[in-house]
């Protein structure tokens, strides 16, 4: 998201189309004008946004698969149980042994 907002900001700030700018092409720094570079920046920004969206969908799908697999095979992770039981203990009444000296 940071790359996407940076390139979008660069697109918005470039008002003079004849202004010089530099673009790294294949490891070589090339001098261009803003109007030459702007379509490439827009295209790259669109591709990055699409890639991020695709990766988010894949992540959500894999998380669901993992949860289903854990439930199917009765797998419990020690750290996850502590968080869940900690929340349950706060809601229930305290129980324990009272020791008087």
N, C-alpha and C positions, 0 to 999 in steps of 0.2 A: 504494500500500500504506500510505503514511503517513496519508492521509485515512481509509482504512478502519479502521486501528487507533485513530486518534483518536476517531472516532465510536463505535466499539465500547467504548472506554474510558469515554466519556461515558455510554453506556448502563449500564455496570456500576457506575459511581460514583453514579448518581442513585438513592438508596434511598428518599428521602421523596417520594412521588408528588404531594404538595401544595406542594412547594417551588417558589418563583418561578424562572422562567428567561426568557430572551429569545430570540426567533427572528426572523431577517430574512426578511420576506415581501415580495417585490416592491420592495425598496429601503426598506421601512419596518420599523423595529424594533418588534416586538409583544411585549407581556408575556403570558406563558402560564404554565401549570404543567407540571411534569415529565411528568405522565401524558398531557397533551395533545401534547407534543412528541416523546415517546419513540417512538410508532409511525412518525412521519415520519423520525426518525433511523434506525430499524431498516430502513425501506423504502429510504432513500437508501443506506445501507451495503450492502444486498443488491444494489441496482442498480449501485453502483460495483464491487463484487466481480464481478458478471456481466460488466460492461464490460471490466474488466481481463482477465478470462479470455478474452473474445472477441478483444481486441486482441492478446493473447499468441498465440492460435491464428493470427490473420491474419499476425502478424510471422513466425512459424515457416514458414507457407506461402509468404510472399514471399521469405524467405531461401532456401528450397529452390528456388523458381522462378529466383532470381538465380544460384544455383550451377549449376543445369541449363543456363541460358542461357549462362553463361560457358564451361562445358565444351563445349556444342554449337558455339559460335562461336570457340572457342580464344582467349578473352579472358583476359589475365593482367594483374593490377594490380601495379604496381611495388612498393609497400609490402608487399603480401601475400607476394610471392615472397621478399623479404629475410628475413621471419620464418621461412618454411618452410625456406629454404636454410641459415639460421643454425642451426636445430635439426639439420639433416642433417650439417653440418660438424662439430658437436660429437661426433657418433657415429662419424664416419669418422676414419681415421688422418691425422695431419697430413702434408701434402705441400707441397713448395716447393723453393726453391733455397737452398743453403747457400753463403754467401759468406764466405770467410776472407781476412783482410787481412794 
